[in-house]
Amino acid sequence: MLAIDLTSKVALITGGARGIGKGITEAFAEAGAFVAINYASSGEAAEKLAGEICQRGGRAVAFRADVSDFDQVKSMVHDIIQEFGKIDILVNNAGITSVHSIEDLEPGEWDRILKVNLYGVFNNSKVAAEHMVIMGEGVIINISSTGAFTGGGGGPHYSASKAALHGFTRALARELAPKGIRVNSIAPTVIESDFLLGRYPNPKDREKLAKQIPVGRIGNPLDVGYMAAFMASPLGSFISGEIIIMDGGRTFR
């Protein structure tokens, strides 16, 4: 039977305790991976999720680090390697947004978004890639957004951070492929999450949103999780440098 098999692979999922990150963590654990769940402020949720995975017979440990801080990332990766012995897969999922037009967007908010959404990806990728190069193999998956194409997602600061991530993905894929490391991005559209509920608290508004999507529903975190697991597995071994749009047909290019 054809199956996604990540048995004994070690995966670091940044922002892995909530929203899309939780879906990715659960999918990787279901596929047999050992998961390192990174969090910045969601410690209770991260520990709870790790405990649930362990109760089901998997292996998961929560690690705190602000991904925008290079020294914290370096320390976290060291601790993960001490715990699990290696890192095979890095999923750069941690990201933030806010709703601002250019008129009310302050430089400090621009910096805050890019420090997490772009610098954070650089920090984790640089440190993890150094380890993967020594191993001679590895997978890096960046979680982007269709906002990189449409300009949606909160404003120019968010869209710019995600569009830059696509260039980073392709450059890194080209550089690291000869060293056995594949790099890709997944760009989801609206996904059931705390942010979506905060922006569209009225169920009727979410129903209208779902009707704008050709498949007739809003995405859920496991949709992204299963795609990430596939791309990290041997089944995706010939995919590198790609931006995979997951939007139910909403964003045609």
Residue pairs with C-beta under 8 A, 6 or more apart in sequence:
2 235
4 31
4 226
4 229
4 230
4 233
4 235
5 31
5 32
5 233
5 234
6 28
6 31
6 32
6 33
6 89
6 229
6 232
6 233
7 31
7 32
7 33
8 32
8 33
8 34
9 32
9 33
9 34
9 88
9 89
9 232
10 33
10 34
10 35
10 36
10 80
10 84
10 85
10 86
10 87
10 88
10 89
11 28
11 33
11 34
11 35
11 36
11 87
11 88
11 89
11 90
11 91
11 232
12 35
12 36
12 38
12 77
12 80
12 87
12 89
12 90
12 91
12 124
12 128
13 21
13 24
13 25
13 28
13 35
13 36
13 37
13 38
13 91
13 93
14 21
14 38
14 67
14 90
14 91
14 92
14 93
14 94
14 120
14 124
15 21
15 38
15 39
15 40
15 67
15 93
15 94
15 95
16 22
16 24
16 25
16 35
16 36
16 37
16 38
16 39
16 46
16 49
16 91
16 93
17 25
17 37
17 39
17 42
17 45
17 46
17 48
17 49
17 62
18 42
18 45
18 193
18 194
19 191
19 193
19 194
19 195
19 221
20 93
20 143
20 188
20 191
20 193
20 221
20 224
20 225
21 91
21 93
21 94
21 221
22 45
22 49
22 221
23 220
23 221
23 222
23 223
23 224
23 225
24 91
24 93
24 143
24 221
24 224
24 225
24 228
24 229
25 35
25 37
25 49
25 53
25 60
25 225
26 49
26 53
26 221
26 222
26 225
27 222
27 225
27 226
27 228
27 229
28 35
28 89
28 91
28 225
28 228
28 229
28 232
29 35
29 53
29 56
29 58
29 60
30 229
31 229
31 233
32 58
33 88
33 89
33 229
33 232
34 58
34 59
34 60
34 84
35 50
35 53
35 58
35 59
35 60
35 61
36 60
36 61
36 63
36 80
36 83
36 84
36 87
37 46
37 49
37 50
37 60
37 61
37 62
37 63
38 46
38 62
38 63
38 64
38 65
38 67
38 76
38 94
39 45
39 46
39 62
39 63
39 64
40 64
40 65
40 66
40 67
40 94
43 62
43 64
46 62
46 64
47 62
49 60
49 62
50 60
50 61
50 62
53 59
53 60
54 60
61 80
61 83
61 84
63 76
63 79
63 80
64 76
65 72
65 73
65 75
65 76
66 72
67 73
67 92
67 94
67 116
67 120
67 121
67 123
67 124
68 115
68 116
68 119
68 120
68 123
69 123
70 123
70 126
70 127
73 120
73 123
73 124
73 127
74 123
74 127
77 87
77 124
77 127
77 128
77 131
80 87
81 87
81 131
86 131
86 135
87 128
87 131
87 132
87 138
88 132
88 135
88 137
88 138
88 139
89 138
89 139
89 140
89 141
89 232
90 124
90 125
90 128
90 132
90 138
90 139
90 140
90 141
91 140
91 141
91 142
91 143
91 228
91 232
92 120
92 121
92 124
92 125
92 140
92 141
92 142
92 143
93 143
94 116
94 120
95 116
95 117
95 120
95 143
95 145
95 161
96 112
96 113
96 116
96 117
97 113
97 153
97 154
97 158
97 195
98 109
98 113
98 154
98 155
98 157
98 158
99 154
99 155
99 199
100 109
100 154
100 155
100 157
101 155
102 155
102 156
105 155
105 156
105 157
109 157
110 157
113 157
113 158
113 161
114 157
114 160
114 161
114 164
117 158
117 161
117 162
117 165
118 161
118 164
118 165
118 168
121 142
121 165
121 168
122 168
125 140
125 168
125 172
125 183
128 138
128 140
129 138
129 140
129 172
129 176
129 181
131 138
132 138
132 140
132 176
132 179
132 180
132 181
133 176
133 179
133 181
135 180
136 179
136 180
137 180
137 181
138 176
138 180
138 181
138 182
139 181
139 182
139 183
139 231
139 232
140 172
140 176
140 181
140 182
140 183
140 184
141 183
141 184
141 185
141 186
141 228
141 231
141 232
142 165
142 168
142 169
142 183
142 184
142 185
142 186
143 185
143 186
143 188
143 224
143 228
144 162
144 165
144 166
144 169
144 185
144 186
144 187
144 188
144 243
145 152
145 153
145 158
145 159
145 162
145 187
145 188
145 189
146 152
146 153
146 187
146 188
146 189
146 245
146 247
146 250
146 251
147 153
147 154
147 158
147 159
147 162
148 159
148 162
148 163
148 165
148 166
148 187
149 163
149 187
149 245
149 251
149 253
150 159
150 251
151 159
152 159
153 159
153 162
162 187
165 185
166 185
166 187
166 243
169 183
169 184
169 185
169 241
169 243
170 241
172 183
173 182
173 183
173 184
173 240
173 241
174 241
176 182
176 183
177 183
177 240
177 241
182 236
182 237
182 239
182 240
183 240
183 241
184 231
184 236
184 239
184 240
184 241
184 242
184 243
184 244
185 242
185 243
185 244
186 224
186 227
186 228
186 231
186 243
186 244
186 246
187 243
187 244
187 245
187 246
187 247
188 219
188 223
188 224
188 246
188 247
189 213
189 219
189 245
189 246
189 247
189 248
189 250
189 251
190 196
190 209
190 213
190 218
190 219
191 218
191 219
191 220
191 221
191 223
191 224
192 218
192 219
192 220
192 221
193 221
196 206
196 218
200 206
200 209
206 218
209 218
210 216
210 217
210 218
212 250
213 247
213 248
213 249
213 250
214 248
214 249
214 250
215 248
215 249
216 248
217 248
219 246
219 247
219 248
223 246
224 246
227 244
227 246
230 236
231 239
231 244
245 251
245 253
